Amino acid sequence: MVFEFELRCPITADLGLIRDLVRLHGRHSGLPDRRLEDLVLAVNEAVTNVLDHGGKAGLVTARAARGQIVVDVLDFGGRLTHDHLAAAELDRTATHGYGLWMIQHLCDEVALERSERGSLLSLRVRGRSPAGGTAPRETRCLEPIGG
C-alpha cells in the first residue's frame, strides 16, 4: 500500500531541514536519485532567494501528481517577478546569482504566479532529465490573480 502525502513547511533559515524534507518526500514518491537531487537543489535555490531577496518568509509545499513531483515555494514578500525569470542567465564570471537560471534548467517546468499572498514559484520534476539538459522544458508566467 502506498500512502500519498503532502509536505508543508514554513521557510526558515534551516535550509538543511528543508532539503531533507524535500528529499524524503521525493524519495517516498519514487523519484530517481538523479532527478531527486535536481529537485532538492532547485528548491534550495528558490528558498535561498526568498531569504536573501524576497520577504524572508513563506511556505514550501510538495506533492506527487501524475508521475511527477510538484514543489510550490510561496514568498510572502511577493518580490519575484516574471522579468526576474526571463532575465535569468548564466554569467560564468559572477560569484553568485545563478539561482533562477539553475532552477529553470533543473526542473521540467517552472511557473510563477503572483497574487495578494505573494509570489508562488511552482517547480515540476518528472522521473527523467529535461531534454538535452541545457534548457528548461517550460517556463510559464501567470497573470496576477484578482488584479
MOVEN-V28471 format. One record per backbone hydrogen bond with DSSP energy under -1.0 kcal/mol. CO is the residue of the C=O (numbers start at 1). NH is the residue of the N-H. E is the energy in kcal/mol with one decimal. If there is no record, write none. Layout:
# MOVEN-V28471
co = <CO,CO>
nh = <NH,NH>
e = <E,E>
This chain:
# MOVEN-V28471
co = <7,9,13,14,15,16,17,18,19,20,21,22,23,24,25,26,27,32,33,34,35,36,37,38,39,40,41,42,43,44,45,46,47,48,49,49,50,57,58,59,60,61,62,63,68,69,70,71,72,73,74,75,75,81,82,83,91,98,99,100,101,102,103,109,110,111,112,113,114,115,118,119,120,121,122,123,124,124,125,130,138,140>
nh = <62,60,15,18,19,20,21,22,23,24,25,26,27,28,29,31,30,36,37,38,39,40,41,42,43,44,45,46,47,48,49,50,51,52,53,54,56,76,11,74,9,72,7,70,65,125,63,123,61,121,59,78,119,85,86,87,94,102,103,104,105,106,107,124,140,122,142,120,145,118,115,75,113,73,111,71,108,109,69,133,110,112>
e = <-2.3,-3.1,-2.1,-1.7,-2.8,-2.5,-2.5,-2.4,-2.7,-2.5,-2.4,-2.8,-2.6,-2.5,-1.9,-2.5,-1.5,-2.7,-2.4,-1.8,-2.4,-2.6,-2.3,-2.3,-2.8,-2.4,-2.3,-2.3,-2.8,-2.4,-2.1,-1.6,-2.3,-2.9,-2.8,-1.3,-1.9,-2.1,-2.1,-3.0,-2.6,-3.3,-2.5,-3.0,-3.1,-2.4,-2.1,-3.1,-2.5,-2.5,-1.7,-1.4,-2.0,-1.5,-2.5,-2.1,-1.7,-3.0,-2.7,-2.1,-1.2,-2.0,-1.5,-2.6,-2.8,-3.2,-3.2,-3.3,-1.6,-1.1,-2.3,-3.0,-2.2,-2.8,-2.2,-2.8,-2.2,-1.5,-2.7,-1.1,-2.4,-2.2>
